[in-house]
Amino acid sequence: MALCNPRYNLSTMRMQLLTLAFVLMSGSALVSAEEPTAAHQQLMKDIGGLNGKIRKGEDVAGNAKLLAAAGKQVEAFWGKRSEIGLKTSQEMISGANEMATAAAANNADGIAAAGKKVGGSCRGCHDQHREKVAENVYKIK
């Protein structure tokens, strides 16, 4: 006869709601801590390589254009996952495009300013979403 007891039903419903809330919160935590795919890892390495070439002054305009194109892939990845990731990838694209324009005009100050914008965008995303698990090994947090 406990099933007919209104207190029992209310307690049962509360417990079920609490359990559901816990499961939903746990699921979102699991989704947010994921292993980066091999393709995403390679994209990040390619971006690091392009940044290195740009810092060395190697075909800054051309490499900045490649960096902007890579930024579109980063934007597509993070657009589904994080506002911060989306915002910082858009800043990277903007900075890379500004850098390409500045390099085509031989504007060293413009290149430097755009480089700071690109670097800041990388750091902003990495600070929020990159967790070091071993030397040169990272996961998405």
C-alpha positions as CSV (number, residue, x, y, z in Angstrom):
1,M,0.0,0.0,0.0
2,A,3.0,2.3,0.0
3,L,2.4,3.1,-3.6
4,C,-0.9,4.8,-2.7
5,N,0.9,7.0,-0.1
6,P,1.2,10.5,-1.5
7,R,4.4,11.2,0.5
8,Y,6.0,8.0,-0.9
9,N,5.2,9.1,-4.5
10,L,6.5,12.7,-3.9
11,S,9.8,11.3,-2.4
12,T,10.1,8.9,-5.2
13,M,9.7,11.6,-7.8
14,R,12.2,13.9,-6.0
15,M,14.7,11.1,-6.0
16,Q,14.1,10.4,-9.7
17,L,14.6,14.1,-10.5
18,L,17.8,14.3,-8.5
19,T,19.1,11.1,-10.2
20,L,18.2,12.5,-13.6
21,A,19.9,15.8,-12.8
22,F,23.1,14.0,-11.7
23,V,23.2,11.9,-14.8
24,L,22.8,14.9,-17.1
25,M,25.5,16.8,-15.2
26,S,27.8,13.9,-15.4
27,G,27.2,13.4,-19.0
28,S,28.1,17.0,-19.8
29,A,31.3,16.7,-17.9
30,L,32.2,13.6,-19.9
31,V,31.5,15.3,-23.2
32,S,33.6,18.4,-22.2
33,A,36.7,16.3,-21.3
34,E,37.5,14.5,-24.6
35,E,40.6,13.2,-26.3
36,P,41.5,15.3,-29.4
37,T,41.2,13.4,-32.6
38,A,44.3,12.7,-34.7
39,A,43.1,15.2,-37.3
40,H,42.7,17.9,-34.6
41,Q,46.1,17.1,-33.2
42,Q,47.7,17.4,-36.6
43,L,45.8,20.7,-37.3
44,M,47.2,22.1,-34.1
45,K,50.8,21.0,-35.0
46,D,50.3,22.5,-38.5
47,I,49.2,25.8,-36.9
48,G,52.2,25.7,-34.6
49,G,54.5,25.1,-37.6
50,L,53.0,28.1,-39.5
51,N,53.4,30.3,-36.5
52,G,57.0,29.2,-36.3
53,K,57.6,30.1,-40.0
54,I,55.9,33.4,-39.5
55,R,58.1,34.3,-36.5
56,K,61.2,33.4,-38.6
57,G,60.0,35.8,-41.3
58,E,59.4,33.0,-43.9
59,D,56.8,34.0,-46.5
60,V,54.8,35.8,-43.8
61,A,51.9,36.8,-46.2
62,G,51.6,33.3,-47.6
63,N,51.9,31.6,-44.2
64,A,49.4,34.0,-42.7
65,K,46.9,33.1,-45.4
66,L,47.4,29.4,-44.6
67,L,47.0,30.2,-40.9
68,A,43.7,31.9,-41.6
69,A,42.5,28.9,-43.6
70,A,43.5,26.6,-40.8
71,G,41.7,28.9,-38.4
72,K,38.5,28.1,-40.3
73,Q,38.9,24.4,-39.5
74,V,39.5,25.3,-35.8
75,E,36.4,27.5,-35.9
76,A,34.4,24.6,-37.3
77,F,35.7,22.3,-34.5
78,W,35.1,24.6,-31.6
79,G,31.9,26.2,-32.9
80,K,30.1,23.1,-31.8
81,R,31.8,22.9,-28.4
82,S,32.6,26.2,-26.8
83,E,31.9,29.9,-27.0
84,I,35.4,30.7,-26.0
85,G,36.9,28.3,-28.6
86,L,34.6,29.8,-31.2
87,K,35.5,33.4,-30.3
88,T,39.3,32.8,-30.1
89,S,39.3,30.9,-33.4
90,Q,37.5,33.9,-35.0
91,E,40.1,36.2,-33.5
92,M,42.9,34.0,-34.9
93,I,41.4,34.2,-38.4
94,S,41.0,37.9,-38.2
95,G,44.6,38.4,-36.9
96,A,46.0,36.1,-39.6
97,N,44.1,38.0,-42.3
98,E,45.4,41.3,-40.9
99,M,48.9,39.8,-40.8
100,A,48.7,38.8,-44.5
101,T,47.5,42.3,-45.4
102,A,50.3,43.9,-43.4
103,A,52.9,41.6,-44.8
104,A,51.8,42.4,-48.4
105,A,52.3,46.1,-47.6
106,N,55.6,45.5,-45.8
107,N,54.1,47.0,-42.6
108,A,56.3,45.6,-39.8
109,D,54.2,47.2,-37.1
110,G,51.0,45.8,-38.6
111,I,52.6,42.3,-38.7
112,A,53.7,42.6,-35.1
113,A,50.2,43.8,-33.9
114,A,48.5,41.0,-35.9
115,G,51.0,38.5,-34.4
116,K,50.0,39.5,-30.9
117,K,46.4,39.1,-31.8
118,V,47.0,35.6,-33.2
119,G,49.1,34.6,-30.2
120,G,46.6,35.9,-27.8
121,S,43.8,34.0,-29.5
122,C,45.8,30.7,-29.2
123,R,46.6,31.3,-25.6
124,G,43.0,32.2,-24.7
125,C,41.7,28.9,-26.1
126,H,44.6,26.8,-24.7
127,D,44.1,28.3,-21.2
128,Q,40.5,27.2,-21.2
129,H,40.6,24.0,-23.2
130,R,44.1,22.4,-23.2
131,E,45.3,20.2,-20.4
132,K,48.8,18.8,-20.4
133,V,48.8,15.1,-19.5
134,A,52.5,14.3,-20.3
135,E,55.4,15.8,-22.2
136,N,54.0,17.0,-25.6
137,V,50.7,15.2,-24.9
138,Y,47.5,17.2,-24.3
139,K,43.8,16.5,-24.0
140,I,40.8,18.8,-24.4
141,K,39.3,19.9,-21.1
